[in-house]
Structures are given as C-alpha cells and as structure tokens.
Amino acid sequence: MSRISKEEVKHVANLARLAITEEEAVTFAGQLDDIITYAEQLNELDTTGVKPTTHVLDLKNVMRKDEPKKWIEKEDALKNAPDHQDGQYKVPSVLE
C-alpha cells in the first residue's frame, strides 16, 4: 500500500503552483513512497542514550570580541565621495 496517494501529490503540486499531469502524479507518488520507505529505515535504529542534536559536529559560534577600533577620519572618508557638503555625503534626492 502506498503511503502517499496521487491526490496528495496533486494537492502538494497545487500548493507549490506546479502543473503536473496524471502520469506525473502517479510517477511522483511512487517516487515519494520510495523516499518515505527509505527514510523509515531510521526508525529501526536503536537511539537509546543518544542526545538530540541539530548538527553532527560540535559546532559553536566563532565570533571575535566586539571591540571599538580607530577608523579613518571623516575628512579621509569624504575624499572618496563624488560629492559632499557640510561634512556629509551628498546624494541625489529619491523623494519628490
């Protein structure tokens, strides 16, 4: 017995805004059933004593300390600006 029906495949395709034919629905139902069968093999594993995890490797966020550092002076930054006025970048207006 199939775990996923042709109608369920058509419903999911409709939700994804995909147009599929009757033949494709039958094909996809069979393929999805094979995928589900393969994934169900995980239920046969003994996971007693295995802690739940989101990743197989022990990864942690590796971030540097957020420390203030000296940056370039305002005048040096404005040297690269195509146009500036009163110590600020001058750009074309985007609102009328």
N, C-alpha and C positions, 0 to 999 in steps of 0.2 A: 504494500500500500504506500502510495506517495505521501510524503509529509507536507508537500505544498501543491496546491491544485492549480490548474490552468487559469481558473478565475482569480485566484490570489495573485498570480503573476501578472495578469492583465490589470488588476487593480493597482498594483505597485507601479507598473509601467504608466498607467494613467496619472498617478500621483507625481511621477517623475516627468510627466509631459512627453512620454515616448510613445510613438505609434508602432505597434507590433501586430503582426498578422497572427492568425490562428495557429499556423505551423510553427512560428517563432515562439508563441506562448507554450505550446506543447514541448518544444525543444528546451526552452529555458526552464520549464517546470522540472524536466528530467535532470538537467544540469544542476539546478539548485538543490534537488533532492540528493544528488551525489555529494554535493558540498556539505549539506547538513549531515549526511551519513558519516562522512569523513570527520567532521568536527565532533560528532558524538563519541568518537573513539576516546576523546579526552575524559569522558565520564567513567571509563574503565580504569583510569589511573588511580592509585592509592595516594591521596593527598593528605593523609593524616599527619599532622605535625608540620605541615608546610604553611608558613605565614603568607597571607595575601600580599601581593606586591603589584606595583604598577609598572615595574621595569625589572628585567632580569639582572641588570648590573646595579651595583650600589652607587648610584649617581647622586651627587649633591650639586646645588647651585654653586658655581665657582665665580665669585664676583670680587672685584677689588674694593677696598675701602673707598668711600666717597669722601675724598679729602680735597679741600679747595687748593687750587694751584694758581700761580701767577699766569695771566693770559696776556695777550698783546694789548697795548694801549689803544684807546678809542681812535686816536688820530691815525695810527698804523692800520687799523681795520678799515677806516674810511678811505684810505689811499686806493683801495681796490674797487671802491664803489664808482659806478659810472656817473652817478650824480648824488650829491649830498648837500644838506642845508642845515645850519644851526646844530651841527654835531650829530645828525641823523641821516639815515639813508633816505633818499628821495625817489619815490616810485610813482608811476602813473596812477591816477585815480581809477578805482574799479567801480565805484558807485557814482551815480549822477545825482 
